[in-house]
Amino acid sequence: MPPELREQTTLVFKHFPLENHSWARPAATLAACTADQSPTAFWELTDYLLGHQAEVRQGNIKTRAFDLLSTRREINLRQLETCASGEAGVALIARDEAIAKQLAIHSTPTLFINGRRVVPLESQNQLEQLLARELHSETALVHTQAKQ
């Protein structure tokens, strides 16, 4: 995404592990608990898991995540383990699933821009054009309201 759009937008990520993916729930829980300690480490873990889907399994996800995160000084692995295996991790995912239910989300990814659901996008370029158009519309509205 172009830097000028990054500076004017906010990405809100919500977890919605699909039941047909055997390791989606543990991945979401690990990622949510990681985000509580470090947003940067969250994105590193998320990128890793998405990029290594063919190699990750329910039986090795925790080991792979901990191996990746063990080099991060801001991550306390003991705290991560406590969160991911306890009620705190369950609560983080349940919160996001409740939001998904309210918004009638049934698949991932689902994208909303300014509260409106966006049809599935086919490319990064399409997303950039949509964001630029939306930002232009908001800027025009602000200028119109300021003139009144």
Buried (B, 14 or more C-beta within 10 A) or exposed (E): EEEEBEEEEEEEBBBBBEEEEEBBBBBBBBBBBBBBBBEEBBBBBBEBBEEEEEEBEEEEBBEBBBEBBEEBEEBBEEEBBBBBBEEBBBEBBEEBBEBBEEBEBEEBEBBEBEEEEBEEBEEEEEBBEBBBEBBEEEEEEEEEEEEE
